[in-house]
């Protein structure tokens, strides 16, 4: 039923599979105290273009920062304004993170493996290549007894297949 509704709304929808990779800065925040580290991410998204430059892009990404390995699953709404071969876009949507490995999740760190966040950012594209910059704002407490939340700043490249 939901798929049929999206297809009706999409009209002349076009879909595009893309691969992405880039730099990320991972940080944990607790009442003014912050710890951060650098790492990378890689994955893919499937953008279902809707009428008027809008689209929805679910994705799956592997992310690594020292002692933390995650799988992230965003579902981003996006808008792209095309000017000749250039595209200027914004994206926003929920993001689920599941921790898969790392010392922070074991007996050493006790960090919770599950997080939900809001991802937002922008992109500039030329033909099939895009430069994307964004931020993921974690919403859940990552440790018992502390108001510590995780955030990610990211900059990367995408390539539409």
N, C-alpha and C positions, 0 to 999 in steps of 0.2 A: 504494500500500500504506500509506504513512504517513498520507495523507489519510483513508483508511478507518479507520485506528486512532484518529485524533483524533476522527472523527465518532462512533465507537462509544463512546469515553470521554466524549464531551460529553453524551450523553443528551439532555436538553432544552436544548440550547445555544441561546443567542441571540447575535446578532452586531450590532455597532454601529460605524458609521463616525464618526469624530470629527475635527474640525480643531483645531489647537493653535497658539498663538503666545505669545511672551513674551520676557523678558529673560534674558540669559546672561552670566556672567562667565567668561572663558576664561583659563586660566593655564598657563604652562610652568614646570615644576619641575626643578631640577638640583642635587642635593646641598646642600640648604638655601637655594639661590638661587631666587627666584621672580619672574616677570614676569606681569602680568595686564592684561586690557583688557575693556571692556564691549561687548556687542553684542545681537543678537536672533536668534530662531529662529522658524520657521513650518513647518507641515507637517500631516500627517494620520496617524492610526492606525486599525487595524481590529481591534477587540476581539472575540474569539470567546469568549463567556461559557461556562464549564463549570459543572457541578453544584457546589453548595455555596459559591457566591460567588467561585470561582476563575475565571481567564480567561487567555488568551494574546493579546498585542496586538503584532503586527508594525507597524512604522511607517516613514515616510520623512519626513525633515526637512531643510530648507535652513537653514544657520546662517551668520551673518555677524558677524565681529569685524574691526576694522581690519586690513587686509592679509591676512585669512584668510577664504575662503569654502569651506564644506564641505557635503557631503551625508552625513547620518547615518541609519543603518538599525538601529534597535533591535528586538529581539524580547523583549518583556517578559512575564514571568509576573506576574499580579496577583491580589490578593484584595481584595474590597470587602464591607464589612459595611453592609447597608442598614438604616436606622432611619427609617421613614416616607419622606419625600422626600429625606432626607440619606443620603449614602454616604461612608464613611470607608475609604480604601484604601491599600495598600502595593504597590509594584512593584519588580521585580528582574530583570535579565537582561543578556545580551550586547549589545554595540553595536559596529557597524562604521562607521568614518568614512573617507570618501574626499575628499581635498582637490581642489577643482575650479578654484580661481583664487586669486590674491593674490600680493603681493610675497614673502611668506614661503616660497612654493613655488618661486620663480624663482631666478635667479642671485644675487639679493641674500640670500635667507634659507636656502636649501638644506634646508628642512624636508621630511621625507618625507610623501608624500601619503596614506599608508595608516596607519590605527591601529585597534586593537581595544581595547575597554574593557568595564567593568562599569557598568551604570546602575542606580541605586536611588533610591527616594524614596517620597513619600506624596502623597495627594490627598484633598481634601474636595469633595464634589459636592452640588449641589442641583438636582433634576430633571435638566435637560440641560446645565447649566453646571458646570465643575469648576475648582478652583484646585489646581495641581500644583507641588510643590517637589521638586527632585531633584539628583543629582550623578552625573557620569560620570567614572569613574576610568580614565584611559588606561593601558594596560599595555605598549605598545611604545615603544622609543626613537625619538624623532622626528628626531634629527640624528645623522649619522655621527660617531663618536668622542666622543659625550657621552651621559650617562645622563639626557637630558631627556625628560620625559613630559608629556603634556597632560591637563588636567582641566577640567571644566566644571560650574559651579553654575548651576542654572536655576530660574526662577519664571515660571509662565505660566498662561494660561487655556485651557480646552478647551471645545468645544461639540459635543455629540452630535447628529448629523444624523438 
